[in-house]
Amino acid sequence: MSRNPSRSKRPQPTNREIVNEGSPADDAIIDHAHALYGSEAATAIAFCGLDAWFDGEEAEFRRLAGMFRRLRN
């Protein structure tokens, strides 16, 4: 559940194992972001993460934040 329940009316998964950081799907997304945005791929992923955060999609936000960390490192 979201820490701020008034932010989102959608039920949020509480199990952090649902978010698979480093999955093959994430690798494909990162590869496509590099192909489309080049050196700005991390920025593009960050904007997607912000959209997920403002939409109340905490699980998707965590997944995109993990991808962003991988791109920045």
C-alpha positions in Angstrom: 0.0 0.0 0.0 1.2 3.5 -0.7 2.6 5.5 2.2 0.2 8.2 1.3 -3.1 6.4 0.7 -4.9 9.6 -0.4 -2.5 9.9 -3.3 -3.7 6.9 -5.1 -7.0 5.0 -5.0 -5.5 2.0 -6.8 -4.3 -0.9 -4.6 -0.6 -1.1 -4.6 1.5 -4.2 -4.2 3.3 -4.4 -0.8 5.6 -7.2 -1.7 8.9 -5.7 -3.1 9.7 -9.0 -4.8 7.1 -8.2 -7.4 9.4 -5.5 -8.8 12.1 -7.5 -10.6 15.2 -5.2 -10.9 17.6 -6.4 -13.5 15.1 -8.6 -15.4 15.6 -9.3 -19.1 12.6 -7.1 -19.8 14.3 -4.2 -18.0 17.5 -4.8 -20.0 15.4 -4.6 -23.2 13.8 -1.3 -22.1 17.2 0.1 -21.3 18.6 -1.0 -24.7 15.7 0.7 -26.5 16.1 3.8 -24.4 19.7 4.0 -25.4 18.8 3.4 -29.1 16.1 6.2 -29.0 17.7 8.8 -26.7 21.4 8.0 -26.7 23.1 9.8 -23.8 19.8 11.2 -22.6 18.3 7.7 -21.9 18.6 8.2 -18.1 16.6 11.4 -18.4 13.9 9.7 -20.5 13.6 6.9 -17.9 13.4 9.5 -15.1 10.5 11.2 -16.8 8.7 7.9 -17.2 9.3 7.3 -13.5 7.9 10.7 -12.6 4.7 9.9 -14.6 4.3 6.6 -12.8 4.8 8.4 -9.4 2.2 11.1 -10.2 -0.2 8.4 -11.4 0.2 6.6 -8.1 1.8 3.5 -9.7 4.3 2.8 -6.9 5.4 -0.6 -8.2 6.1 0.8 -11.7 7.9 3.8 -10.2 10.2 1.5 -8.2 10.9 -0.5 -11.4 11.8 2.6 -13.3 13.9 4.0 -10.5 15.9 0.8 -10.5 16.4 1.2 -14.3 17.4 4.9 -13.7 20.0 3.9 -11.1 21.5 1.3 -13.5 21.7 3.9 -16.3 23.3 6.5 -14.0 25.9 4.0 -12.7 
